[in-house]
Every structure is written in C-alpha cells, then in structure tokens.
C-alpha cells in the first residue's frame, strides 16, 4: 500500500526563502516517496487573519507559489482545508475527548499569546484541528519541524483517547522530525521569519528583492581588510544557491580582503535571482490562467473528500452519530 504523507501549509502572507528551503522544497521532494496530501490550512489562518480579502488573496497566492515551485497536482492531493467540511466535524468530535490540560501545556499557544495574539478559543484548540487534518486521511507520516513536534504528540494522544473510548477508530500517525534541516538566516542573522521582519521574498520584482539583499547586516570591517566568512549571513545564504566550489571561492575572497560587502551581496543576489528564474517563469504562466488554480484546488478537494468521507463514516458509526 502506498505510504500517505500529509503536510499543512498556512497561507499567512508572502513566501520567503525560509519557507522555500524549510517547507516547499522538501514537500516537492516528498512526491517521489508516497501519496502526498498537501493542505492549504485556511481555517488555521483564521486565528491570525481577520480580513476576508486578505485571507482569500493569501490562499490563492500560496497555491500559485507552490504550483510554480513544483507541486504536481497529478501526483499530490492539493486542496483548501475549508473545501472539506469533514475537518470541522472531526475537530468537534476530537475536542470532546481531548483533555484541556493537554492543550494548556502547548508551547505554541503560550508563545503566540506572549507575542500579543488574542487568546481566542480557536488559537487554544489549534492543535485539535491539526489532529483532525492528520487523522482524516489515515496519514502514515507527518513531516514536521521541531516547533511542531508537540502538536504531533497532541494528535497522537488524541488518537489514543478516541480509541480508548470508541475502539480502534483512528490510525496513529508517525512523526518525521527533520533534526538536520538548516535554519535559514534572515537579514539580521536570526532565523528568517515574518515575525522578525528579516525576510527575503521568494517571488517579487527585481528591485525590491535586491534592496532586501542589500539590507543584510554586516560589520564595519573596511573594504581592504580580510573578513570572516564563517560568521557571515551573506556566505550562509550564498551556499544555498552556489556550488561547493563557488562557495569556497567566496569564502577565499572574504579572507583575502580587498572586496567590500556590497560586492558580495550583489553576487548573492545574482545567484538567488538566477536560481528562481524558472519558477518565476512558471508562476507567470499560471497567473495567465487564473481559473487554473481554482480548478486544481476543487479537483484536489473532491479527491480529499473521498478519503475524508470514508474516515468520517467510520467515526460517526463508532461514536453513535447518523
């Protein structure tokens, strides 16, 4: 039986390099390993986005970006979460067996509230909706980063609670936690994140992206002096696009001195711009036919509902609903 791999993509704004190397590229590579369910989790996005026009635009743009980067709707089941009402139904059933203490211990909830997000019921039960996303499709594997590890543990605990109460109804998913995924540095050297305002956009016009690259924070070492390549955000980002030989060449130029940071930033921009040229061209092609994206997502939702419907029939029978 083909392994089912599930991942959720929150349409929360403009995608950046951290999104690409941390989520998009691994997702595209997963398509060779099994049946991928790729969900645009717009219901999750409601915890932070409270403007209808913004949410619709973010969702469409995320779909376009993922398709441009190589997500294949023939090989993967790609859809909007809100187009499959079974997600909300299973959320309610799971919430009736999930202990509140389990949710109160959620690090993500505490962190988001500490950063100023409203302590809404939706934010509180976010992990239960994530569990519903996973369990609806009898997922075998759920690739997650370290920051989502606890949410997977909550999903597994919820399965155990359900199965204890109603019999072996739901499949226990296995997490796939990537310990070796590199943290993509932002303009200030911290992890690249919209929360920190230190991102480089994945797609956009040439001039604004060049400006972002030129804002990378550097020290005050004069042009003629040697520079430390091992403490440079420029070098760390350049390695993502350059061959090993090209990366070593840049590091040697850092140590030799005689070259300013502005020159190295321009070299980084050129490598970045060339790397994403085929994806930009694909994105423009997709945008010429706006109906295509909706067609892809509707077809994906229809395929997803076949699987979700079978799961919910099993769950309804087990809990006593008709």
N, C-alpha and C positions, 0 to 999 in steps of 0.2 A: 504494500500500500504506500502511495506517495506521502512523504512527510509534509505536514502542514506547518507553515511558518507564518506567524502573524506579527504585524507591526502597525502602530498607530502614528499618524502624522498630524500634529496640531497646527492648523492654519492660523498662526498668530502674527503674521507680518512678513516683511521682506526677508527672503532667504539669504544667508551669508555663507562665507567659506566654512565656518564651523559646522553649519547644517550639512553642507555637501560632504565633507570628509568624515563627519561623525555619524551621519544617518543616510544620506541619499546614495552615495556610492556603495556602502555596504548593502543597502536594500537592493540595488540593481544587481549586485553580485549574487545575492541570495536566490535570484530567479533560476539559477542553474542547480540549486540544491533541493528544490521541492516546490510545492504549491504555495505561493505567497498570497496572503490576504493583506492588502495594503489599504488601511482605512484613513480617510481624512476625517479626523475626530472633531467635527464642528460642534457637537454637543459639549465636549470638554471645553472648547474655546469660549463657550458662553460664561464660564467662570471669570473671564477677564475682559472679553469684548462685549460691550453693551450697545453697540450701534449696528443696526441691520445691514446698512450699505457696506460698512467696513468688513463685517463678517463674510458677506457674500463675495466681496472682492478678494479678500484674503484666501477664501476657499478656492475660488477659480484660479487665482494666480499660483497657489501652491500646486494645484493639479497640472497647470501648464508647465510649471518648472520641473516637476517630477517626470512628466512625459518627455520633456526636452532633454532631461539628463539620462534617459534610457529605460525608464519604467515601461515595460511592454504589457499593454492591456490584454494581449492574447495569452500571454503566459501567466500573468498575475491577475488576481481579482481586486480591482481598484475601484473604490466607491466612497460616497459620502455616508458617514455614520447616520445622519438624520434621515437618509432614504431607506433605512432598515429599522422599522419601529420595534422590532424584537429586542433591540438594545435597551430601550427604555423599560420594556416589560420585564426583561430578565433582571435589570437593575433593581426594580421594586421587589421582586421575589428574593433576590440575594440579600437585599437590605433587611429583610425580615428575619434573617438568621445570622447576620454579621454583628458581632458584639461592638458596641460603641467604644469600648476600651481599646479595641484593635485600631480603630480609626483615630482615636485621641493620641495614639503613640506615633502617628505618621509624621516623619521628619519634614516631608514636603509641605504639609499643611502648616506646621508651625513656622517654617521658614517663610512661606508666602505671606502669612498674616504678619509676621515680624517686619516684612518689607512693605507693608502698607495695604495689601489686598484685603478686601472686605471679607470678614469671617462668615461667609454665607454657608447655608446648608449644602449647596452644590459643591463648593470647594471642599467641605468636610467629607462628603461621600464620593468624591472624585475617584478614590481607589476602588470603590464598589462598581462604578460604571466601567472602569478599566477592566475589572474582573469580568464583567458581563461581555465586554468586547472580545475578550480572550476565549471565554467558555462557550460562547455561542457557536464557535467554529471548531470545537474539539481540537484546538491547536496543540500540536506536539511540542513545538519550540517557540519561545518568545524571546528574541534578541533584545536586550535592554542594556543601557549604560548603568554605571554604578549608582547614579542618582535615582534610578527607577527600581533598583533591586528590592527595596522594601515593599513597593507596590505589588511586585510579583509574589512576594511572600504573603501579602494580604490576600491576593487572589487564591493562592494555594490553601491558605487557612479557611477561606470561604468555601472552597470545594469540599474540604473535609467536613465543615459544619453542615453543608447541604446533604452530603452523602450519609452522614450520621443520622440526620433527621428523616431522610426520604429514600434511602437506599442508594445504590451506585448509579446516580443520575448523570453526574458531570465528570469529565475527564480531567485528571490532574496534569496541568501543563508543566513543562520543564523550562526553566530559565536558561538563557545563553548569555552570560555576562562577559562582555569583552574587557578583560583586565588590561589588555595591551593596546587599546585604542589611544592614539596620541591626542593630547589636549591641544587644540588649535589655538595659538596665542592671538590675542587681539592687538589693536594699535598701541595699547599701553603695556603689553606683556602679560596681562592677566588672561584667563580663559576668554575666548571670543564669545560674547553674549550680548543680545539686545539690551539686557538689563544693565550692562555696564557702558553702553553707548560706544563700544570699541570695535565695531564690526566692519568688514569689507564685503560689500554686496556681491552676490553671486552673479546677478544679471543687472544691467543698467547701462546708462550711457558712458562712453569712454571717459569724458572729462570728470564727472563726479567720482568715478571709481579711482582714477588716477589721484585725485585730491585725497581720497581716503588713504591710499597707499603712502602718499607724501606726508601724512599726519602721523605715521608710525614714530613713536617716541624713541629718541636716541640720546646718547650722552653728548658731552661737549668736546670730545676729542677732536683736535684740529685735523684738517684735511691731510696734511703731510705725515701725521703720526700713525703708527700701527694701531689697529683696533682689534678687539676681542671677538672673534666670530662665534665663540661658544656661549656668549651672553647677549646675542643679537636676535631680536624678533625678526629682523629682515632675513637673516640666514635661515632661521627656523621655518619661515613661510616659503622662502625660495626653494627649500628642499622638497616641498610638496609638488612642485612643478618641474623641477630640473632633474637631469640625470645625475647619478652619483659623481660622475666626472665634473659636471658643471658646478655642482655644489662645492666640490673640493676646490675648484678654480676660484669661486667666490671667496671661500674661506682663506685661501692663499693670498688673495688680493687684500683682504682685511688685514692680515698680518704684515703685509709688505708696506702698507702706508702709501700715501700719495694719491689716494682716491677718497672722495667725500661720500658721506652717507646719501646725499641726493642722487649720486650716480648709481649706487647700489639699489636704492628704492626704484629708480627708473628701470633697472634691469629686472627687478622683481615684478614690476607692473607689466613689462613686455611679456614675461614668461606666463604670468597669470592670464593676460588678455588672449594670448595665442592658445593657451590650454582650453579655454572655454569657447573658442570661436565656433567649433562645430555645434555645440549646444545652443549658442546664441542663434545660429542659423536655423536650427531645428525649432527653436522657440518662435522665431518669426514666422516660420511655415505654419505652425499650429495656430498662431494668432490670426492668420489669414482666413481661417475657417472656424469662427467662434462656436458654431454648433457642434464641432467635433468633440470638444471637451465634455459637453453635456451628454452627448451620445455615449462616450466612453464610460462616464460615471453612472448613467442609467443602466447600461448593459452590465456593468460590474455589480450594481445593486441587485439586479434581477438574479444574477448568479449567486450572490451572497445570501439572498433571501431563501433560496432553495435549501442551503445548508442550515441557516438560522431557523427556518421553519421546522425542519426535522428535529433540531435540538429542542425547540420550544414545545413541540408536540410531546416529546418525552418528558420535559419538565412539568408541563401542565398536568399530564396524567399522574405523575408522581406526587404532586402537591395537592391534587384534588380539584383543579380548575377544569372547566369545559369550554 
